[in-house]
Amino acid sequence: MHTDMPGRTPAREPWTTPTDVTDVLRRRWDRGDFLAASAAGADWQPVAVPIRAPTAREIAAAFAAAQAWAERWRAADPRLFRLEHRPVGGRHVGTNTLPCRAWIDTPRQLWQILGVTRQAQCFDELIELTRRRAPALVDYLAAQPMKVLHHEQHWAALLDTVLWIEANTGADVYLRQVDVPGVDTKFIEQHRSILASLLDRQLPEHRIVAEVPASDFAGRYRFRKKPAYARVRRLDPSVNLAGPYSDIAIRVDELTATPLQASTVYVVENEVTYLALPSAPDAVVIFGGGYALSTLEPLHWLTERQLIYWGDIDTHGFAILSRLRQLFPSTRSMLMDRTTLLAHETQWVREPTPVSAHLPALDDHEASLYRDLVEDALGPSVRLEQERIRFSAVRTAMSNALPPTLLSTQG
């Protein structure tokens, strides 16, 4: 037996009405209580809703209102509610038998009261379909019945998709290659959340990268991901970039396996700076693109190169430098010093969203300047973007950055 106390507005309606009982049942339906019990295979139990009836004192004080209230219950459809009564009385009004509890004895009655017969029948069909095709997912219907009903039109396609993914365990495929009638990558994207919930229940543990969120659907379920690319430009014509090309985009996995044959590698954040960087012997430049350090992280051979990072002089620039140096401890910075900043004061702009995190990989000079930027010691949110630095300073810095062996070759 289930019981619930109905919600109402006492000032408007002091005693429970048939509408109040329906409201109680509606709230339980909206929570999914009734369908959850059905999905869990629980036997039906009659549902009881307590009825607040007028007391003997209230009857004496407002006899007409109490009489009208009782009439509303007498008019209630007995095919929907079975009423339990109890005697209420006193010296002034005599004894009256009033309803104290409304019983709903069958699911059919409940569905009729709420007007959800079609939805309940549909949910039963979805349970049967799921038990037949993917029994491991029945617990999801019990946990999220209203969400399942929301997806009723697509439920069969969702099951097909989950089962296809399970059947292709270990296949090196892109999401685009999921081959289910009526399902494409847009369908998967639109239903990513519920698909993730279903796959988490259906797939074995080794098929799920638990630390990857469902927002990265391909990563979480081990689909082949779109490859990352690194854009590389040679600063010395003698450096071979897959033939005569001077500026190319290379797949990171291929660049990881085939190191660049250059002794010096620059990393810059601004595209125009990347294109305009002056010539340098035995050197290449990689377009860093902000915080996209995942592009560089697999390139372990960078530890064997002279790696030079040049970013904006602002808090984010130093944050990127610190992270890069944590990956490659020998990383050197270029044009990210106090002298460069003070020499270009007329070119300062304001950094829109500064950071203030602890950056453990900065050297003493970099850390000192970073601290001044964080504390606004030089002005509010000072920023010097790399494209605002005079080009003559760039040439000088690159010459100073070269190791002695390369300086001698420049003559």
N, C-alpha and C positions, 0 to 999 in steps of 0.2 A: 504494500500500500504506500502511495506517495501522498504527502500533504504539503500544502503551501498556504501562507497567509496572503490574502489579496491586498494589493495596494489601492489606495483611494485618497480622496481629498475630504477629510472629515467634515470640514465646514460646509461642503457642498452636499455630501451624501453620507450621513452618519452610519448607515447600516449597509451591509454587503448586498449588492444587486446582482442579477444574472450577468450584467455587463462587466461587473468587477471580476466575477469568476472567469469569464472569457478572457479578460485582460491578464489574469494570472497565468492561465494556460498559454496565452499568446507569448508571454515573456519566456516561458519554459520552452516553447517551440523555437523562438528566435535564438535561444541559447543552444539549441540542438539536443536538448535532453532526451526527447522522445525518440528521435531518429538514432541517436547514439546507442540507446538501449537496444533498439532493433538490430543495428549493425553488430553489436556485441553478442547477439543471440540470446538475450535475456527474455524470459517468459513475460508475457504481458501481466502487469499488475494494475488493478483498478486504481484510478487517480482520485484522490479526495481533496477538496478545497474547503477549508473551514468558512462558515458563514457567520458573520457578526449580526445577530438579531437584536431587536430592541429588548431592553430589560423591562421588568414589571414597572419600575419607576418611570422609564421613558414612555411606556405605553400609556400610563396614567397621565403623563404630562403632555403627550402629543398623540392622542388616540387616533385622530384622523390620518396623520402622517404614517403611523405604524400600520394602520389598516390598509392604506394605499401601498405601502411596502410589501405587506403580505400578499396583496392581490397580484403584484408583479410576479411573485414567485409561483402563485397558483396558475398564472398564465404561461409560465415557462414550459417549453415543449418537453413532456415527460419522456420522449424518445431519445433525448439528448442527456438530460440530467436525471439521476435518481437521487431524490432528496431524503436525507435523514433528519428526523424531527426530534425535538425535546420539549417537554412542558415548561412554560414560563407563566407565572401568575403571581397574584397577590390579593390582599383583602379587597382592594378597590376595583380591580379589573377582572377578577376571576382567573382561571387557568386557561392558557392558550397553548396550542401545540404549534411551534414555529420551526422552520428549517434551521438546522445548525451545521449541516455539512452537505455539499454537493458532490455526488459520485459520478464518475464517468467510467462505465464498466467495460467498454470495448474500444479498441482502436478506431473502429468505424465511427463511433459516436464522437470521439475526439476530433477526428479529421473533419467531420461535418460541422462541428461547432466552430472550428477555426477556418473552414473553407480551404483546406489544403489536401483534399483527397488525391488530386492529380499528383502533387509533389510527393506525397507519401508513397503512392504506387510507383512513381518513377524511381524513388530512392530504393525501394525493394528490388526493382529491376537492376539498378546499378550494383547493389550488393550481390545479387545472383551472378551478374556478369563478372564481377571482380573475383568472387569465390571460384568461379569456373576457370578464369584465365590467369589470375595473379593473386592467389590466396594470401600471399604475404602482405598485400596492401589493404586487406579488409580492416585491419586495425586503424588505418588512416581514415576510413569512412566513419568509424566509431569516434575517432578523435576530432574530426572536422566535418561533420555531416552537412552543415550549411554551406561550407566552401565547396564541397563536392556537388551539392545541388546547384550552386552557382555555375559550375562547369559541366552541367549535365549534358549539354549539346555536344561537348567535345570529349566526354569521358572515354568513349571507345578509342578515339584517336590518341588520347593521352596514354591509355594502356598499351596501344600498339607501339607508341614511341618508346615507352619504358622497356617493353619486351624486346624491341629491336636492338636497343642499346645493350641490353643484357646479353642477347644472343651474339653480339659482335664484340665480346670481351677480348681485349688485347688487340683489336684491329687498329691499325694506324690510319685513322680516317679523320677528316674534317667534319664539323657539324653539317656542312653542306651536303655530305654524302649519306646522311640519314635517309633511308629509302623506305618511307612509309606513305601509302596513298593519302593524299590530302594534307600532308605535313611538309612544311618547308622551314627554312631558318627563321622566317618571320613568326611562324606559329610557335616555334621553340622559344623565341625571345619573348613573345607575348605571354607565354604560359611558363616562363622559366621558374617562377617561385614554386608553383604546385608540382611541376616536373621534378624539381630538386627534392621536394619532400617525398615524392614517390620513389625516386631513384635511391635516396638514402635508405629506404626500407627494402628495396628490391635487390640492390647490387651487393655482392660480397665486399668485405672491407677493403680488400686490396684494389678494388676498382675506384675507390673514393679517396681523394686527397683531402682529408678532413680539415686541415688547416687553411685550405683555400675556400673563400666564401662562395655561396651560390651565385653571387653576382658575376663571378668568373666561371660561368657554366662549363666552358670547354676545359679549363684548367682543373676544376674540381672532379670531373668525370673522365679525365685522361683522354680527351680528344686531341687530335693534332691541332696545334695552335698556329696562327699566322706567324710566319717567321719575322724576327726582328732584323732590321737592317742598320748597318753603320755606313754613314757617308764619309768617304775618305778622299782627300785631294793631295796629290804629291807636290812638294815644295822644291823638288830637285828632279829634273828631267831624267836623270839616270835611274831613279827608283822605278821599278817595274810594277805597274798596277794592271795586271791581266792584259798586257799588251800596250798599245800606244795611248791608252786613255789616261787623262790627267785628273779626272774627277768622277768617281764612281760610287754607287751604293752596293754594298756587299752584304750577303746574308751573314748574320753574326755567327751562326753555327759553322759556316764555311770559313769565316775569318778566324774563328777559334782554332780550327784544325790546320789552317794555312797561314802562319804569321806573316806580317808585312816585313819585307827585307829593308828596313830603314832603322837607323840607330836612334833617331830622335822622333818622338811623337808628341805633337801639340794637341791639346784639347781646348776648343773655344766654344762659347755659348751663342754667339751672334752669327747669323748666316752671312751677312755682308762681310763681317770680319773674317769669317772662314774663307770666303771667296777672295778677299783682298790681301790676305796674309802674304808677306814678302817671301821671296825665294830663300831657301836655307839648304845647305848641303846635307844629303843623306837623311832627309826629313819628310814627314807627312803631317797633315793636320786632320783631325777628326772633328766633325760637327757634333758637339755634345748635346745640345738641345735641352738645357736646363737640368732637371733632376733625373733625366733618363739614363742614370748610371747603370741600369740593368743591361744596357747595350755593351758597356765596357767590362762588366764584372766577369764574364766568361773568358775574356782575353788574357789568360794567365801569362802569356809570353810578354805582356807589357812590363812585367817585373824585370825583364832583361833589357829593357829600353830606357833611354832617358825620357821620362814622361813629364811634360810641362803643361800645367793647367793655367789658363787665363780666363777669368770670369769677371763679372761686374764687381766693383768695390762697393758692396752693400752686405747686409747680414745674410741674405740668401746665397750670394756668391761665396762667402766664407763657409757657409753650411755645406755647399756642394764640394768645395775644396776639402773640407774635413772628411766627408764621406768617401771621396775618391782616395784620399791618403790612407784611410782605413783599409781600403781594398788593395792599394798599391803604396806601401809606406815610403817609397823613395820619390814620390811625386813632388815636384817643385812648382811653386807658383811664379807667375810673371805679371808684372804691372799691377800687383795687388798690395801695394805698400803705401805707407803714409806720405812719402815724398811725391809719388805719382798723384795721389789724391790732392795734396795741397797745391801742386803745380797746376791743377785744372779746376780751381775753385769756381771759376766763372761757368763751368760746365756741369756743376752739381744740379741734380734734381732730387725730388723727394721719393723715397722708397714707399710704395703704397701700403704694404703689409709686412713690416719687419718681423724677424724672428728673434728670440732671445735664448735659444737652447744652449746647453753646455756643449762646446765643440772640442773634444779631447785631442783631435789630431792636428791642431794648429800649432805652429812654432811660436816662440815668445813674441816676436814682432807682429805676426799676424793676429795672435790672441789679443795683444794690446790694442791694435787698431779695431778689431771686432768689438772689444769691450767699449771703446769710445763711441762706436756707431750705435751699439745697443743703448748706451746711457745718454745719447744725444750730446756728447761732450763737444762735438764740432758743429752742432746745429741739429735741428729737428729732422730725423729720418734721412740723413745724408746718403746720397747715392751717386756714384760715378759709373755710368754705363761704359762698357769697353769701346763702343763705337764713337764715344765722345773724346777719346784720348788722341792727342796729336799723332799723326802717322810717323813722324820722325822719332817719337818716343818708342813706337813699336819696333822700328828698325834697330834702334840702339839696344833695346831690351833683348831682341832676338840674337843680336851679335854677342851680347854679354852672356846669354844663356848657353851658347855653344861650348862644348868641352874643348880643351887646348888642342887636341889632335885635329879637330875640324877647323879651328881657327887658323891653324897653320896651312891647311889646304886652301883656305880662302885667299891667302897671300895678301 
